[in-house]
Amino acid sequence: MKFSDIFVPRWQNSNHDVRKRAVERLKDIKLLEQIAEKDEDPGVSQAAMIRLESIQVKETVV
């Protein structure tokens, strides 16, 4: 963990596992889209895409 990780949101943490867990709780669609496109770790990008799909399915059901 970097010292700077204390001052940034968890989805910007230097540890990809922390970012992945944070993405699984996000609700901001635009932010999730950015993470899915730009995160350097494929696992984090995939988690963001899965979360986006989950949110979109919930919106169509409701």
N, C-alpha and C positions, 0 to 999 in steps of 0.2 A: 504494500500500500504506500502510495506517495503521500507526502504531507499535503499537497494541493488537493487530494481527494476529499479532505475534510470540508473544503469550501465549494465543492461543485455538487450538483444533483447526482443521485446514484446512477442514473442512466449515462452519465459522463465519466464515471469512475474509470481508473486505469485498469482495473481487474475485469476481465470479460465475464466472469461468473456473476459479479455484483451487477454489472450492466444488464445481463440476461434476466436476473431476478427482478430488477427494477422495471424492465420492459413489460414483464408479465402482469404488472399492476397499473401500467399507464392507461389513460383513457383518451388522451389527446391524439386524434387521428392524424393530424398534420405532422406532429412530432414523431409518431410511429412510422409514418411514411418516410420521413427523413432518415430515421435510424435504419429502417429496412434498406434504404438505398446506399447509405454512406458509412455505416459502421464497418470497421476493418475486420471484425471477427464474423465469420459466416454463421456461427451459432446464434449470435446476437441478432444479426439480420433476419435469420429464419424465425427466431422468437418474435420479432417485431411483426413479421408477415403473418404469423399464426395469430397473434393478438389482434391484428387488423381484421382478419377474417372472422374472428370470434365476435368482435364488436359489430361488424357489418351484419352478421347473421342475427344477432340480438335485435338490431334495429329493424330488420325486415320482418321479424317475428312479432314485434310489438306493434 
